[in-house]
Amino acid sequence: MDATEFRRRGREMVDYIADYIEGIEGRQVYPDVEPGYLRPLIPSCAPQEPDAYEDIMKDVEKVIMPGVTHWHSPRFFAYFPTGSSYPAMLADMLCGAIGCIGFSWASSPACTELETVMLDWLGKMLQLPEAFLAEKAGSGGGVIQVVATLGTTSCCSFDRLSEVGPVCNREDLWLHVDAAYAGSAFICPEFRHLLNGVEFADSFNFNPHKWLLVNFDCSAMWVKKRVDLTGAFKLDPVYLQHSHQDSGLITDYRHWQLPLGRRFRSLKMWFVFRMYGVKGLQAHIRKHVQLAHEFESLVRQDPRFEVCAEVTLGLVCFRLKGSNKLNEDLLDRISSAKKIHLVPCHLRGRFVLRFAICARTVEPAHVQQAWAHIQTLASALLEAAQE
């Protein structure tokens, strides 16, 4: 493929992606395939001669799409959101084109410096203590001995940092705070209190790729004292050294991680933050939270159901009143119908269904349709149980 064909195929791919995103609601949200479905659909060996691009794209629809769970469908309510937006996709294209491996400042200065600045931007959006910001200096990381969670996977519950933190500080224990999903919400002033106590932490991370419209993968982490981290992972063979490394003015991220190389992920953050602005990102978070409360209200109006945990952000944990087996059967019916996609959890020994607001394009109508579908299946299940 030369540059001329790349231009043509690139335009076609952008159209394909836009058509996929805009038409995703018309696709079945959860695939109707069995394990091993793919192998019989493709040759057992790679082709000796090149295949035509047109044939590859035909096979995307024939082979790949039938086995895709469509995470960005407005009928996807499982797990947690995975961020996606057109600006982030464009930035991913540019990242792939630049193709640098940013293990040190010298290997691609912009890759390193933009990442540092973007984490400061994001840290300020979260109102993190200044000790976590690179522009205020620091030197950190280390072995994680204690982990406090803000927004657990099962039910989005929160540890009390203001209680855990002083104990860890007094006992000289490293306190790491994980807010993988919930962290994005802290850019909204009304949810920032959920991060109170982070000043006691030694390190803090969350995943912008879950709820901040930045495509996977993008996990942001801050430390107060970078020297513990760089001291543990420092890798400095002569062929990686450069003239600026001891200046104290730059960061070499190869010393912050196990892998040597890293992608230019900060481009996605830069594009998204600039094209949405803080207010646009806040509006996205608030819309999802409002939709979760709308679903909660629908559940509470049906006396057959109960809400099983406080609805704080975009997740509702609910179940039919009755046995675990009854709720397992309800989920089986939901999964078999494949109109919406949910996953369960266990809370205090009870089998519970999770309804997470996920897709960027989800609207109140999708939530209402999902609830009507759940009610219909529940009615059929309860009638069958009485026979």
Secondary structure, 3 states (H helix, E strand, C coil): CCHHHHHHHHHHHHHHHHHHHHCHHHCCCCCCCCCCCCHHHCCCCCCCCCCCHHHHHHHHHHHHHHHCCCCCCCCECCCCCCCCCHHHHHHHHHHHHHCCCCCCCCCCHHHHHHHHHHHHHHHHHCCCCHHHCHHHCCECCCCCCEEEEECCCCCCCECCHHHHHHHHHHCCCCEEEECCCHHHHHHCHHHHHHHCCHHHCCEEEECHHHHCCCCCCCCEEEECEHHHHHHHHCCCCHHHCCCCCCCCCCCCHHHHCCCCCCCCCHHHHHHHHHHHHHHHHHHHHHHHHHHHHHHHHHHHCCCCEEECCCCCCCEEEEEECCCHHHHHHHHHHHHHHCCCECEEEEECCEEEEEEECCCCCCCHHHHHHHHHHHHHHHHHHHHHHHC
